[in-house]
Amino acid sequence: MENKENTGGITDTFFNKLKEQSFTIILLVGIMYYQNMTFNNQLVEYKKMIDDKETLILKLTDDERQRLIERTEYLLEQRDKYVEELINKK
């Protein structure tokens, strides 16, 4: 019989302590929710920044590649002209 009363006493004590600490619990849950929302917003911003940087890097790389291709074509043309001039001089 003491065991049942003791169990009831533990349960009552638990619920009493829970009632006393409910404000703190709600406050902590609110803080955790706010931190989670802030973290998620920062994560989205960082992902956007990374995507923007990747796009910029790809654009710069493509522009540089195109510039080098044009430069190579120009130099090949100059070489061909020079060779033709040499052939024509003979």
C-alpha positions in Angstrom: 0.0 0.0 0.0 2.9 2.3 0.7 4.1 1.7 -2.7 0.9 2.9 -4.4 0.9 6.1 -2.2 4.5 6.7 -2.9 3.9 6.3 -6.7 1.0 8.8 -6.4 3.2 11.1 -4.4 6.0 11.0 -7.0 3.5 11.6 -9.8 2.0 14.5 -7.9 5.4 15.9 -7.2 6.4 15.6 -10.8 3.3 17.4 -12.0 3.7 20.1 -9.4 7.3 20.7 -10.5 6.2 20.7 -14.1 3.6 23.4 -13.3 6.2 25.5 -11.5 8.6 25.2 -14.4 6.1 25.5 -17.3 7.0 29.2 -17.9 10.7 28.3 -18.1 10.0 25.4 -20.4 7.8 27.5 -22.7 10.5 30.2 -22.8 13.2 27.7 -23.7 11.1 26.2 -26.4 10.5 29.7 -27.8 14.2 30.4 -27.7 15.0 27.2 -29.5 12.3 28.0 -32.1 13.8 31.4 -32.7 17.4 30.0 -33.0 16.2 27.4 -35.4 14.4 30.0 -37.6 17.5 32.3 -37.5 19.8 29.3 -38.4 17.5 28.3 -41.3 17.4 31.9 -42.7 21.2 32.2 -42.5 21.5 28.8 -44.2 19.3 30.0 -47.1 21.3 33.2 -47.4 24.6 31.3 -47.4 23.3 28.8 -50.1 22.2 31.8 -52.2 25.6 33.4 -51.8 27.4 30.2 -52.8 25.1 29.8 -55.9 25.8 33.4 -56.9 29.6 32.9 -56.5 29.5 29.6 -58.5 27.5 31.4 -61.2 30.1 34.2 -61.3 33.0 31.8 -61.4 31.5 29.9 -64.2 30.8 33.1 -66.2 34.3 34.3 -65.7 35.7 31.0 -66.7 33.6 30.8 -69.8 34.6 34.4 -70.7 38.3 33.7 -70.2 38.0 30.5 -72.3 36.3 32.4 -75.1 38.9 35.1 -75.0 41.7 32.5 -75.2 40.0 30.8 -78.1 39.7 34.1 -80.0 43.3 34.9 -79.1 44.5 31.5 -80.4 42.5 32.0 -83.6 44.0 35.4 -84.1 47.5 34.1 -83.6 46.9 31.2 -86.0 45.8 33.7 -88.6 48.9 35.8 -88.1 51.1 32.8 -88.4 49.3 31.7 -91.6 49.7 35.2 -93.1 53.4 35.2 -92.2 53.9 31.8 -93.7 52.1 32.9 -96.9 54.2 36.0 -97.1 57.4 33.9 -96.8 56.1 31.5 -99.5 55.2 34.4 -101.8 58.6 36.0 -101.4 60.4 33.0 -102.8 
